[in-house]
């Protein structure tokens, strides 16, 4: 299985997580998506 995040802000949210100008809800959602990918990959 391959997870493709084309044309989305998931990578940007990880990159700019420490920036005070980047919105916190987008950053927290991107980390939740990453954790879901990791857990899914390890359990299936």
Secondary structure, DSSP 8 states (H G I E B T S, - for coil): -----TTSSHHHHHHTTT-TTS-HHHHHHHHHHHHHHHHHHHH-
